[in-house]
């Protein structure tokens, strides 16, 4: 699964041979990213969050990794900018399957229908995310249910970049975000 070469905050992630787990006890964003860039692809992964309404994570893609450190929306410091399929919670709000633009436009590009997602998300267990990024089109499925169909209209936004896995706590509260069963199909035909 994780036979890829990684860069990032490796000290905040453990890999036991089949599951990648990121942990945080402070209100910071931590990433582990591929070294290679990907453009058109389909990615499948199972994700579980632990830490209740404080636990947040996600899958970054078509993202840039900078050696410069940026301060994000919530004062979090990190060097990754790009699309992110959000998982977990943002305080009381469920964010599973939404599309966020991390450190560029710093906003939700495609919010989820909270009542739909609550009906399909397993809050204490594993959830399956499928991301399809083909040209300007991004589609996301959460447990087989479509949560995002987004078409990028800004030609300045890159269609290539690294893929990252993220863990984030909004408070000083211990959280975990785990990832398993990663299947990445680069150059997936559209």
Backbone as CSV, one residue per row, in Angstrom:
resi,resn,N_x,N_y,N_z,CA_x,CA_y,CA_z,C_x,C_y,C_z
1,UNK,0.815,-1.199,0.000,0.000,0.000,0.000,0.850,1.250,0.000
2,UNK,1.733,1.353,0.934,2.502,2.585,1.052,3.928,2.349,0.560
3,UNK,4.060,1.743,-0.623,5.352,1.514,-1.230,5.883,2.765,-1.905
4,UNK,5.198,3.888,-1.697,5.633,5.152,-2.262,6.695,5.769,-1.353
5,UNK,7.464,6.690,-1.896,8.476,7.390,-1.104,7.839,8.653,-0.551
6,UNK,8.031,8.906,0.745,7.320,9.975,1.430,8.236,11.095,1.871
7,UNK,7.648,12.260,2.039,8.315,13.395,2.676,7.281,14.060,3.575
8,UNK,7.733,14.874,4.491,6.797,15.579,5.359,7.140,15.396,6.814
9,UNK,6.121,15.472,7.656,6.284,15.375,9.104,6.219,13.910,9.518
10,UNK,7.225,13.166,9.125,7.216,11.719,9.318,7.156,11.326,10.788
11,UNK,7.633,12.183,11.678,7.624,11.855,13.104,6.218,11.802,13.691
12,UNK,5.220,12.349,12.984,3.839,12.331,13.470,3.018,11.176,12.889
13,UNK,3.656,10.336,12.069,2.963,9.223,11.417,3.690,7.923,11.697
14,UNK,2.913,6.861,11.889,3.470,5.523,12.035,2.877,4.645,10.941
15,UNK,3.685,3.712,10.475,3.215,2.745,9.483,3.531,1.360,10.006
16,UNK,2.491,0.547,10.178,2.688,-0.786,10.758,2.727,-1.887,9.703
17,UNK,2.847,-1.536,8.440,2.871,-2.523,7.370,1.599,-2.525,6.558
18,UNK,0.498,-2.075,7.151,-0.752,-2.011,6.386,-1.576,-0.756,6.681
19,UNK,-1.296,-0.084,7.807,-2.070,1.099,8.189,-1.119,2.253,8.489
20,UNK,-1.389,3.397,7.876,-0.668,4.635,8.159,-1.518,5.426,9.138
21,UNK,-0.947,5.785,10.301,-1.694,6.519,11.325,-0.961,7.801,11.677
22,UNK,-1.687,8.913,11.586,-1.169,10.199,12.017,-1.789,10.558,13.344
23,UNK,-0.973,11.081,14.263,-1.457,11.458,15.588,-1.094,12.901,15.880
24,UNK,-1.958,13.565,16.625,-1.703,14.939,17.029,-2.311,15.183,18.393
25,UNK,-1.593,15.936,19.215,-2.122,16.339,20.518,-2.115,17.859,20.650
26,UNK,-1.791,18.548,19.572,-1.768,20.010,19.574,-2.535,20.523,18.369
27,UNK,-2.984,21.758,18.409,-3.744,22.290,17.273,-2.841,22.652,16.090
28,UNK,-2.313,21.614,15.451,-1.459,21.794,14.279,-1.895,20.855,13.178
29,UNK,-1.479,21.174,11.978,-1.739,20.335,10.818,-0.451,19.606,10.471
30,UNK,-0.534,18.295,10.328,0.640,17.484,9.988,0.360,16.746,8.682
31,UNK,1.371,16.654,7.827,1.231,16.006,6.525,2.351,15.007,6.301
32,UNK,2.036,13.969,5.550,3.039,13.121,4.940,2.640,13.029,3.473
33,UNK,3.595,13.265,2.572,3.288,13.420,1.141,4.165,12.528,0.276
34,UNK,3.662,12.233,-0.910,4.475,11.527,-1.894,5.584,12.459,-2.368
35,UNK,6.682,11.899,-2.798,7.736,12.719,-3.402,7.394,13.034,-4.858
36,UNK,6.680,12.120,-5.506,6.331,12.298,-6.918,5.049,13.100,-7.067
37,UNK,4.924,13.754,-8.210,3.706,14.480,-8.564,2.782,13.582,-9.375
38,UNK,1.490,13.819,-9.231,0.475,13.085,-9.979,-0.509,14.089,-10.558
39,UNK,-1.057,13.767,-11.734,-2.017,14.659,-12.380,-3.381,13.980,-12.453
40,UNK,-3.636,13.226,-13.487,-4.895,12.488,-13.631,-4.766,11.148,-12.917
41,UNK,-5.726,10.856,-12.047,-5.641,9.607,-11.288,-6.992,9.279,-10.673
42,UNK,-7.086,8.046,-10.195,-8.172,7.621,-9.313,-7.498,7.050,-8.071
43,UNK,-7.976,7.450,-6.904,-7.399,7.013,-5.645,-8.519,6.483,-4.759
44,UNK,-8.310,5.298,-4.204,-9.221,4.699,-3.236,-8.464,4.520,-1.931
45,UNK,-9.118,4.835,-0.808,-8.493,4.660,0.506,-9.590,4.543,1.563
46,UNK,-9.309,3.738,2.584,-10.190,3.633,3.744,-9.600,4.501,4.851
47,UNK,-10.470,5.269,5.540,-10.017,6.241,6.537,-10.865,6.120,7.796
48,UNK,-10.191,6.269,8.938,-10.880,6.274,10.230,-10.315,7.423,11.065
49,UNK,-11.217,8.173,11.728,-10.778,9.228,12.639,-11.123,8.831,14.069
50,UNK,-10.265,9.240,15.002,-10.501,9.020,16.430,-10.243,10.334,17.156
51,UNK,-11.169,10.732,17.997,-11.028,11.981,18.733,-12.280,12.827,18.676
52,UNK,-13.372,12.210,18.216,-14.654,12.904,18.199,-14.661,14.135,17.318
53,UNK,-15.280,15.195,17.805,-15.457,16.409,17.011,-14.185,17.237,16.886
54,UNK,-13.085,16.775,17.490,-11.806,17.466,17.337,-10.978,16.862,16.221
55,UNK,-11.327,15.668,15.767,-10.517,14.951,14.785,-10.843,15.392,13.367
56,UNK,-9.802,15.750,12.638,-9.947,16.159,11.249,-8.723,15.674,10.498
57,UNK,-8.924,15.333,9.257,-7.827,14.908,8.413,-8.240,15.071,6.974
58,UNK,-7.494,14.419,6.102,-7.877,14.507,4.710,-6.829,13.963,3.780
59,UNK,-7.211,13.928,2.513,-6.310,13.524,1.450,-6.088,14.754,0.569
60,UNK,-4.858,15.240,0.576,-4.459,16.360,-0.281,-4.062,15.789,-1.639
61,UNK,-4.309,16.534,-2.685,-3.849,16.105,-4.004,-3.694,17.315,-4.907
62,UNK,-2.918,17.099,-5.976,-2.554,18.203,-6.864,-2.039,19.365,-6.020
63,UNK,-1.249,19.010,-5.029,-0.776,19.967,-4.034,0.702,20.272,-4.231
64,UNK,1.105,21.431,-3.747,2.520,21.809,-3.787,3.086,21.721,-2.385
65,UNK,4.320,21.266,-2.306,5.055,21.205,-1.050,6.129,22.270,-1.135
66,UNK,6.142,23.166,-0.185,7.092,24.268,-0.186,8.032,24.137,0.993
67,UNK,9.254,24.599,0.819,10.173,24.635,1.950,9.881,25.854,2.823
68,UNK,9.050,26.763,2.311,8.624,27.910,3.106,7.413,27.497,3.940
69,UNK,7.334,27.992,5.140,6.229,27.657,6.031,5.191,28.769,5.954
70,UNK,3.935,28.381,5.765,2.827,29.325,5.683,1.960,29.209,6.921
71,UNK,1.284,30.273,7.252,0.328,30.241,8.358,-1.066,30.171,7.771
72,UNK,-1.808,29.129,8.146,-3.129,28.890,7.578,-4.231,29.669,8.267
73,UNK,-5.438,29.360,7.863,-6.632,30.049,8.304,-6.776,30.069,9.827
74,UNK,-6.444,28.975,10.484,-6.626,28.879,11.931,-5.312,29.096,12.677
75,UNK,-4.329,29.718,12.006,-3.033,29.952,12.623,-2.136,28.733,12.588
76,UNK,-2.555,27.695,11.891,-1.755,26.482,11.781,-0.632,26.726,10.786
77,UNK,0.500,26.151,11.047,1.673,26.364,10.212,1.957,25.098,9.423
78,UNK,2.025,25.218,8.106,2.392,24.077,7.274,2.756,24.526,5.862
79,UNK,3.459,23.653,5.136,3.961,24.026,3.816,3.202,23.421,2.635
80,UNK,1.989,22.931,2.821,1.268,22.254,1.750,0.073,23.103,1.297
81,UNK,-0.076,23.229,-0.031,-1.208,23.969,-0.590,-1.804,23.166,-1.730
82,UNK,-3.132,23.029,-1.745,-3.798,22.313,-2.824,-5.181,21.854,-2.426
83,UNK,-5.750,20.996,-3.270,-7.069,20.430,-2.982,-6.964,19.467,-1.808
84,UNK,-8.045,19.370,-1.031,-8.110,18.385,0.043,-9.524,17.855,0.174
85,UNK,-9.652,16.527,0.122,-10.914,15.901,0.494,-10.874,15.772,2.005
86,UNK,-11.792,16.466,2.652,-11.816,16.562,4.104,-12.469,15.326,4.715
87,UNK,-11.958,14.903,5.867,-12.567,13.811,6.622,-12.638,14.212,8.082
88,UNK,-13.672,13.775,8.754,-13.828,14.061,10.169,-14.754,15.229,10.413
89,UNK,-14.347,16.076,11.336,-15.190,17.173,11.794,-14.404,18.475,11.819
90,UNK,-15.119,19.571,11.745,-14.558,20.898,11.977,-15.384,21.484,13.116
91,UNK,-15.026,21.112,14.359,-15.853,21.467,15.509,-17.141,20.676,15.440
92,UNK,-18.288,21.320,15.550,-19.552,20.592,15.519,-19.985,20.189,14.102
93,UNK,-19.331,20.727,13.087,-19.729,20.468,11.701,-19.055,19.217,11.159
94,UNK,-19.817,18.350,10.531,-19.265,17.179,9.864,-18.690,17.630,8.521
95,UNK,-17.504,17.134,8.201,-16.874,17.570,6.948,-16.458,16.403,6.060
96,UNK,-16.884,15.205,6.400,-16.532,14.017,5.607,-16.922,14.201,4.143
97,UNK,-15.933,14.103,3.254,-16.206,14.088,1.819,-16.303,15.439,1.154
98,UNK,-16.104,16.529,1.876,-16.122,17.859,1.266,-14.799,18.161,0.580
99,UNK,-14.786,19.141,-0.314,-13.572,19.526,-1.034,-13.131,20.913,-0.572
100,UNK,-11.981,20.955,0.090,-11.406,22.165,0.663,-10.210,22.597,-0.176
101,UNK,-9.950,23.882,-0.267,-8.749,24.384,-0.942,-7.804,24.899,0.129
102,UNK,-6.801,24.094,0.432,-5.856,24.347,1.520,-4.790,25.346,1.104
103,UNK,-4.677,26.439,1.827,-3.615,27.430,1.725,-3.563,28.220,0.407
104,UNK,-4.483,27.988,-0.513,-4.529,28.808,-1.727,-5.686,29.783,-1.597
105,UNK,-6.879,29.284,-1.838,-8.078,30.116,-1.693,-8.656,30.029,-0.290
106,UNK,-8.224,29.037,0.475,-8.586,28.821,1.877,-10.103,28.881,2.065
107,UNK,-10.767,27.946,1.384,-12.223,27.887,1.513,-12.721,26.531,1.037
108,UNK,-13.944,26.221,1.423,-14.577,24.994,0.988,-15.052,25.212,-0.451
109,UNK,-14.584,24.375,-1.369,-14.985,24.470,-2.772,-16.290,23.740,-3.029
110,UNK,-16.511,22.668,-2.287,-17.743,21.888,-2.427,-18.090,21.320,-1.056
111,UNK,-19.037,21.968,-0.392,-19.464,21.517,0.941,-20.348,20.283,0.798
112,UNK,-20.390,19.504,1.857,-21.204,18.293,1.845,-22.608,18.601,2.344
113,UNK,-23.540,17.757,1.938,-24.889,17.786,2.491,-24.807,17.028,3.812
114,UNK,-24.779,17.756,4.923,-24.519,17.156,6.240,-25.490,16.031,6.586
115,UNK,-26.771,16.200,6.287,-27.726,15.145,6.648,-27.502,13.888,5.811
116,UNK,-27.119,14.052,4.542,-26.815,12.901,3.688,-25.573,12.180,4.206
117,UNK,-24.537,12.938,4.495,-23.284,12.339,4.952,-23.480,11.641,6.296
118,UNK,-24.210,12.257,7.220,-24.431,11.624,8.521,-25.136,10.281,8.389
119,UNK,-25.946,10.139,7.367,-26.646,8.876,7.156,-25.715,7.776,6.651
120,UNK,-24.588,8.155,6.042,-23.711,7.167,5.414,-22.335,7.021,6.063
121,UNK,-21.918,7.977,6.897,-20.588,7.900,7.483,-20.610,7.032,8.742
122,UNK,-19.564,6.258,8.917,-19.364,5.452,10.119,-18.452,6.279,11.032
123,UNK,-19.018,6.969,11.990,-18.270,7.925,12.812,-17.151,7.262,13.602
124,UNK,-17.319,6.022,14.025,-16.306,5.353,14.842,-15.523,4.278,14.085
125,UNK,-15.826,4.088,12.809,-15.155,3.025,12.057,-14.542,3.517,10.768
126,UNK,-14.275,2.568,9.882,-13.629,2.857,8.607,-14.644,3.346,7.586
127,UNK,-14.234,4.309,6.780,-15.035,4.850,5.685,-14.196,4.827,4.419
128,UNK,-14.837,4.542,3.298,-14.132,4.447,2.023,-14.285,5.753,1.244
129,UNK,-13.157,6.298,0.808,-13.128,7.503,-0.021,-12.558,7.123,-1.381
130,UNK,-13.209,7.590,-2.432,-12.676,7.441,-3.787,-12.604,8.837,-4.400
131,UNK,-11.412,9.186,-4.889,-11.186,10.481,-5.527,-10.819,10.227,-6.979
132,UNK,-11.507,10.905,-7.876,-11.190,10.862,-9.299,-10.846,12.279,-9.730
133,UNK,-9.623,12.474,-10.218,-9.173,13.783,-10.689,-8.717,13.630,-12.136
134,UNK,-9.553,14.089,-13.056,-9.291,13.957,-14.487,-9.453,15.338,-15.117
135,UNK,-8.351,15.894,-15.609,-8.425,17.236,-16.176,-8.912,18.216,-15.130
136,UNK,-9.929,18.991,-15.456,-10.457,19.986,-14.510,-11.560,19.419,-13.614
137,UNK,-11.903,18.149,-13.791,-13.025,17.543,-13.063,-12.534,16.753,-11.840
138,UNK,-13.195,16.969,-10.707,-12.899,16.238,-9.471,-14.205,15.652,-8.954
139,UNK,-14.202,14.341,-8.735,-15.363,13.654,-8.183,-14.934,12.903,-6.928
140,UNK,-15.803,12.906,-5.922,-15.515,12.219,-4.665,-16.714,11.355,-4.296
141,UNK,-16.418,10.116,-3.918,-17.426,9.214,-3.366,-17.043,8.895,-1.931
142,UNK,-18.012,8.933,-1.030,-17.847,8.536,0.364,-18.747,7.337,0.599
143,UNK,-18.139,6.190,0.853,-18.903,4.942,1.048,-19.885,4.719,-0.100
144,UNK,-19.437,5.031,-1.322,-20.232,4.799,-2.529,-21.226,5.899,-2.870
145,UNK,-21.330,6.930,-2.032,-22.270,8.029,-2.254,-21.498,9.254,-2.761
146,UNK,-21.969,9.865,-3.827,-21.310,11.049,-4.375,-21.448,12.230,-3.421
147,UNK,-20.293,12.815,-3.031,-20.309,14.003,-2.181,-19.808,15.240,-2.923
148,UNK,-19.011,15.024,-3.977,-18.444,16.149,-4.725,-18.440,15.831,-6.208
149,UNK,-18.911,16.788,-6.980,-18.676,16.837,-8.419,-18.281,18.285,-8.685
150,UNK,-16.991,18.506,-8.886,-16.457,19.862,-8.985,-15.680,19.997,-10.283
151,UNK,-15.877,21.104,-10.974,-15.104,21.410,-12.171,-14.357,22.707,-11.911
152,UNK,-13.027,22.635,-11.955,-12.190,23.811,-11.712,-12.269,24.762,-12.894
153,UNK,-12.651,25.998,-12.624,-12.794,26.997,-13.693,-11.611,27.956,-13.768
154,UNK,-10.716,27.908,-12.776,-9.564,28.807,-12.743,-8.366,28.112,-13.389
155,UNK,-7.999,28.542,-14.578,-6.917,27.913,-15.328,-5.553,28.078,-14.647
156,UNK,-5.450,28.970,-13.675,-4.179,29.167,-12.966,-3.917,28.077,-11.936
157,UNK,-4.943,27.324,-11.559,-4.790,26.268,-10.553,-4.166,25.042,-11.209
158,UNK,-3.092,24.554,-10.609,-2.341,23.431,-11.167,-3.167,22.143,-11.197
159,UNK,-2.975,21.365,-12.237,-3.617,20.049,-12.334,-2.619,18.930,-12.028
160,UNK,-1.524,19.268,-11.376,-0.550,18.261,-10.977,0.014,18.627,-9.606
161,UNK,0.488,17.613,-8.902,1.096,17.866,-7.596,1.210,16.601,-6.781
162,UNK,1.699,16.765,-5.562,1.885,15.623,-4.665,0.550,15.208,-4.066
163,UNK,0.521,14.006,-3.531,-0.627,13.493,-2.771,-0.168,13.389,-1.322
164,UNK,-0.982,13.901,-0.408,-0.616,13.925,1.014,-1.747,13.361,1.864
165,UNK,-1.367,12.858,3.019,-2.328,12.444,4.025,-2.128,13.360,5.224
166,UNK,-3.233,13.811,5.815,-3.184,14.861,6.816,-3.853,14.420,8.106
167,UNK,-3.352,14.957,9.202,-4.020,14.863,10.490,-4.029,16.253,11.101
168,UNK,-5.141,16.596,11.755,-5.269,17.930,12.319,-6.208,17.901,13.514
169,UNK,-5.789,18.566,14.569,-6.639,18.742,15.742,-6.922,20.217,15.896
170,UNK,-8.166,20.556,16.203,-8.527,21.951,16.365,-8.341,22.429,17.803
171,UNK,-8.010,21.525,18.686,-7.809,21.868,20.092,-6.642,21.038,20.612
172,UNK,-6.254,21.292,21.847,-5.237,20.473,22.490,-5.928,19.217,23.000
173,UNK,-6.131,18.302,22.078,-6.885,17.096,22.353,-6.283,15.995,21.490
174,UNK,-6.007,14.827,22.026,-5.380,13.775,21.223,-6.322,13.215,20.161
175,UNK,-5.851,13.208,18.935,-6.638,12.643,17.835,-5.753,11.720,17.002
176,UNK,-6.412,10.833,16.248,-5.732,9.951,15.300,-6.539,9.932,14.020
177,UNK,-5.824,9.885,12.907,-6.447,9.646,11.611,-5.644,8.526,10.958
178,UNK,-6.343,7.451,10.588,-5.677,6.274,10.023,-6.131,6.045,8.591
179,UNK,-5.203,5.533,7.779,-5.425,5.294,6.359,-4.969,3.883,6.022
180,UNK,-5.785,3.152,5.234,-5.387,1.805,4.807,-6.017,1.508,3.443
181,UNK,-5.585,0.411,2.852,-6.112,-0.078,1.562,-6.018,0.973,0.460
182,UNK,-4.871,1.657,0.406,-4.641,2.669,-0.623,-4.449,2.007,-1.979
183,UNK,-5.213,2.470,-2.960,-5.039,2.043,-4.346,-4.983,3.301,-5.196
184,UNK,-3.822,3.556,-5.786,-3.613,4.733,-6.620,-3.415,4.280,-8.054
185,UNK,-4.288,4.797,-8.937,-4.194,4.474,-10.360,-3.887,5.754,-11.127
186,UNK,-2.575,6.051,-11.345,-2.213,7.252,-12.092,-2.659,7.163,-13.545
187,UNK,-2.845,8.328,-14.150,-3.225,8.436,-15.561,-4.487,7.660,-15.866
188,UNK,-5.402,7.639,-14.904,-6.681,6.970,-15.096,-7.421,7.632,-16.251
189,UNK,-7.894,6.870,-17.233,-8.565,7.486,-18.385,-9.893,8.130,-17.999
190,UNK,-10.176,9.278,-18.585,-11.414,9.999,-18.265,-12.575,9.583,-19.106
